[in-house]
Amino acid sequence: MEDNKNKKLVWWVVIIVVILIAAAFAVYYWQSGIYTLPTGQGTTLLPPSDTVTSIEADLNATNLNDLDKELADIDKELAQ
C-alpha cells in the first residue's frame, strides 16, 4: 500500500516539474522576443507570399539544373 502511494507521489512530482519547465521556456521565449504575439489589427506573422512578384521570385530561385539526373537516380532505385 505504501509503495503504491510513493509511485503516485513520484508521478505527481514528475508532472509538476514538466509543467514548470514548460512554463519557464514559455516565459523565456516571450520575454526574449523570439516569439511575439500579434497585437492590433492587420498584424501578420509572415509577409504575404501570394503576390505575382513573390511567386515569380520563388520560381526563379528554384534550382532545377540537376532535375533530370535526380529523376534518373530515382528511377534506378525504384527498378532495383
N, C-alpha and C positions, 0 to 999 in steps of 0.2 A: 504494500500500500504506500509506504514511504517512498519507494523507488519510483512509483507512478507519479507522485506529486513532484518529485525532483525533475522528471522528464518534462512535465508540463511547465514547470518554472523555467527550465532551460529554453524551451520553445518560446515562451513569452519574452524572455530576455533577448533572444536572437531577433525576434520580430521587432522589438522596440529599438534595438541597435540598428537594424536595417532601415527603419523609418527615420531615425535620427541622422544617419549617414546620407540618405536621400534628401532630407531637408537641408542638410548642410551644403550639399552640392547645388541644390536649387538656389539657396541664398547666395552662394558664391557666384554662380553664373549670372544671377540677377543683378548683383552689386557690381560685378566686373564689367558689365555692359556687353558681354559676348552675346547674350540673348536679351533683346529688348522687346517688350510688349508693345504692340501697336496702340497708339493713342490718337484720338481725334478722328476726324472724317477724312477719308481718302488716303489713309496710310496703307502702303503696300510693303510687304516684306521683300518682294522681288520686283525688279523692273519688268514692265510689260514686254513679252517676247513674241507677241503675235503680230507685230507690225511687219510690213513687207521688207523694210530695210534690215531688221534684226534677223528675219528668216533667211534673207539673202546672204547676210554676213555669216550665219551659221553654215549655210551650204558651201560658201566659198572656203570656209575654214576646215571643212571636212576633207580628210586626206583619202583619196580613192586611187592613189597611184599603184599600189600593190594588190588591188582587189582581185584581179584575175588569178594571181599566184595563190592568194589565200583561199579562193574558191576551189582551185585545183587541189590544194592540200586537203581541204575538207572532203572533196570527192574521193581522194586517195584513202583517207582514213575511214570513210564510210564503206569503201569497197573491200576492206580487209575483213 
